[in-house]
């Protein structure tokens, strides 16, 4: 096999076995892009024909994805010893070869990247499998969460769905297998043209008339997402509960349509009263012990309150890393935005607000599909007042 790349002579893998080229039809709508070939792949000259390939083939088949109709390749074309990181220079040198491969796929608008290096070569971002409990990811603009579409072009509806490498599942005893499977299903939807591309629309300096009209629209549609921002960082993450500390509410975001939100400032808070008093309204929040705890100070809440965090626990009780970022990666088609709070606070609250509506509706649909609707509203979600009482008063 020759080394035909324009930068191969500069590559630290110039003397390594390879290259191994991608395989798949020119009509492919999905490109599956891994990191580098294993020893077995060098021997067969077929990407993902080794141990990782066996895992990949199994999961692709289980999620209804045909490998034969997909294009399968690696970012780096030459062999890298197991356990050794891919040299950054090799990624740089091989990228023109990857670009050339992808340019031969006129119908391909979805890239499923497997592992951090495959994603970072396109985005420059560091891939997170899950989010840390202390919320450090919120302060790092250079991270991206797996499962969150990275939009290449809104106009062309072209996106990357990043996920973990199949080898990662073996290293971790398959504990994150359901995340991998969810990401594969999302990649299939996008490849089939069913992915939802949204450019958020938001108004965080509304007039009183605009608030009144949007409240009427919310009541008419009956399902509303809500997210608040406070003056104090009383929680490091949406999933963290902190005593009875309470910050002053700076903005209340509301959304009755996926992709839009209205941010209501304190001087217009009284105009929201009809919304929260509406008994026929479903109000979706992520963490009721934070959002509802604060909202119950200025408002009497007569609407049905649905805690999306509790729905996440209902659906994924055995998964430890539960927060809004994970929920959005599993149940929406939203790009990652949880590190935008400091740089773009209005967009951040907007996406949290319509995101909790989007994820909440899909979670309730899943709960209904599983036949657990009665259990969720009778027990899980109904336990919210009890948890709140324990938080405020402590056990008696």
C-alpha positions, 0 to 999 in steps of 0.5 A, spaced: 500 500 500 502 506 497 502 513 502 499 517 497 497 523 501 500 530 500 503 530 508 504 523 509 512 525 508 511 529 515 507 524 518 510 520 525 506 514 522 509 514 515 513 508 517 507 504 520 503 499 516 497 502 512 493 506 509 487 503 510 481 506 506 474 507 507 469 502 504 462 504 502 457 506 496 458 513 493 450 513 495 451 513 502 447 517 506 451 516 513 459 516 514 461 512 520 468 515 522 473 512 527 480 513 529 485 509 526 485 502 524 487 496 528 492 490 526 486 486 523 484 492 519 491 493 516 491 485 514 484 485 511 484 492 508 477 494 511 476 499 516 472 496 523 474 489 521 477 487 528 474 487 535 472 494 535 468 492 528 465 486 531 462 491 537 460 496 532 457 491 527 452 488 532 450 495 535 449 498 528 444 492 526 441 492 533 439 499 531 437 498 524 443 501 521 445 497 515 453 497 514 453 495 507 449 502 505 454 506 510 461 509 508 466 507 514 472 510 514 477 512 520 480 519 520 488 516 521 489 511 515 495 508 518 496 503 524 497 506 531 499 501 537 493 499 541 493 503 548 497 509 544 494 516 543 493 518 536 499 523 534 496 530 533 500 531 527 498 524 524 490 527 525 493 533 521 496 530 516 491 525 514 485 530 514 486 531 507 485 524 505 479 524 509 476 530 506 477 527 499 474 521 501 468 524 504 467 529 497 466 523 493 459 522 497 454 527 494 448 524 498 452 524 505 449 529 510 450 525 517 457 524 520 457 519 526 464 520 529 466 514 534 471 517 539 474 524 541 479 524 535 474 523 530 470 529 532 475 534 534 478 534 527 472 537 525 470 541 531 476 543 535 472 541 541 474 536 546 468 530 547 465 529 553 462 522 554 458 524 560 458 531 564 462 531 571 458 532 577 461 539 579 459 542 573 466 544 570 464 543 563 459 549 564 466 553 564 469 550 558 467 553 551 472 548 548 468 541 550 462 538 547 457 532 549 456 526 545 449 525 542 449 533 541 449 534 534 454 539 531 451 542 526 456 543 519 450 547 515 443 549 517 442 550 510 444 543 507 442 540 514 448 537 515 451 535 522 455 530 526 453 526 531 459 524 536 459 518 540 464 514 544 468 509 540 466 502 540 472 500 544 470 504 550 464 500 551 469 494 552 474 498 557 468 500 561 464 494 562 458 496 557 456 501 563 454 507 557 452 502 552 445 505 552 448 512 551 452 509 545 445 506 542 441 512 543 447 516 539 446 511 533 439 511 533 440 519 532 445 518 527 440 514 523 434 519 524 439 524 521 441 520 515 434 518 514 432 526 513 428 526 520 433 530 524 430 537 527 435 543 525 433 549 529 436 556 529 433 559 536 428 565 536 428 568 543 426 575 546 429 577 553 427 584 552 419 584 551 414 589 552 408 588 557 404 587 551 408 581 548 408 578 555 401 578 555 400 575 548 405 570 549 402 568 556 395 567 552 399 563 547 402 558 552 395 557 555 392 555 549 397 550 547 397 547 554 404 545 554 410 550 557 417 549 558 420 554 564 427 555 566 429 560 571 436 564 572 437 567 579 442 572 582 446 567 586 449 560 584 445 556 589 447 550 585 453 548 581 449 543 577 441 542 575 441 536 579 444 538 585 440 540 591 442 545 596 439 546 603 434 552 603 438 557 600 434 562 595 437 567 590 433 572 587 430 570 580 433 575 575 429 572 569 423 567 568 424 563 561 417 560 558 416 556 552 410 553 548 414 552 542 420 548 541 426 553 538 423 559 541 423 562 548 421 569 552 425 571 557 421 575 562 424 580 567 422 582 574 418 588 573 414 584 568 413 578 573 406 579 575 404 578 568 405 571 569 400 570 574 395 567 569 400 562 566 401 559 573 394 559 575 391 555 569 389 548 572 389 545 565 397 547 563 402 542 564 409 546 566 415 542 565 421 544 569 428 540 570 429 540 577 423 542 581 426 542 587 430 548 584 425 552 579 419 550 583 422 552 590 423 559 587 417 560 583 412 558 589 415 564 593 412 569 588 406 565 585 401 560 587 402 554 582 395 551 580 398 548 574 400 541 573 408 541 575 412 536 571 419 534 573 423 532 568 429 530 572 424 525 576 422 523 569 429 521 567 430 517 574 424 513 572 427 512 565 434 511 567 434 509 574 441 505 573 445 511 570 449 515 575 450 521 571 443 525 571 442 532 569 439 536 564 445 536 559 444 528 559 437 529 558 437 533 552 442 529 549 438 523 549 431 526 548 432 532 543 436 534 537 439 540 540 446 542 540 450 542 546 449 549 549 451 548 557 457 552 557 454 558 554 451 561 561 457 566 561 458 568 554 451 568 551 446 568 557 440 569 553 441 564 548 443 559 554 436 560 558 432 560 551 435 553 550 434 550 557 427 553 557 425 550 550 429 544 551 426 542 558 419 542 554 422 538 548 425 533 552 419 533 557 414 531 552 419 526 549 420 523 556 412 522 557 411 519 550 416 514 552 413 513 559 407 512 556 410 507 551 412 503 557 406 503 560 408 507 566 404 513 565 400 512 571 406 510 576 410 516 574 404 521 576 401 517 581 408 516 585 414 519 582 412 526 580 407 526 585 413 525 590 415 532 589 412 535 594 414 530 599 421 531 597 420 539 598 418 538 605 424 534 607 428 539 603 425 545 607 423 542 614 427 536 614 425 529 616 420 529 623 
